[in-house]
Amino acid sequence: MADRILDENLEKEIKDTVDKNIKKAMSDVDKVKKKAIEDIESMKTKAGKEVDAARVTLDEKTEEAIKSIREKPVEWVAGAFVAGLILGKLLSK
């Protein structure tokens, strides 16, 4: 009978220890999950800001190029012609 009581006590102690460790592990997983989600959201926000800044810069440069082409169309056509000749020579070999 004493062996059975010891076995029941040991079994209960093991069960309690396992349950406690499982709860701690689940809590740790939840903390890591929340941290990962926060990091991802932070990266998305940062990337969005960088994309917006790049878009603004691209729009500015596009406007500058359009203005330059309107001011000096002959130079741009000549430059494009020369670039075409150079590319044609390089790619024909």
Protein Blocks (a to p, Z undefined) as FASTA:
>chain_A
ZZmmmmmmmmmmmmmmmmmmmmmmmmmmmmmmmmmmmmmmmmmmmmmmmmmmmmmmmmmm
mmmmmmmmmmmmmlmmmmmmmmmmmmmmmmmZZ
